[in-house]
């Protein structure tokens, strides 16, 4: 089992928004809700109009870990079908 010190020594698995969405495909409004930001912010990160901050990147890594550890919650947000509107 990985302890917190191992996580600190290893680079984060999620390096950008697209890494997160490749591992956890979901609508932008769902991601905004989970992060506590506006859908507009997620749209701007996705389009490249705004750079994602280190704090948000850390939040994405924590959310990635949380969703992987809690499949019952993950299934409420992650789409297993191809998302046409994403």
Beta strands, then each sheet from edge to edge (+ up, - down):
end
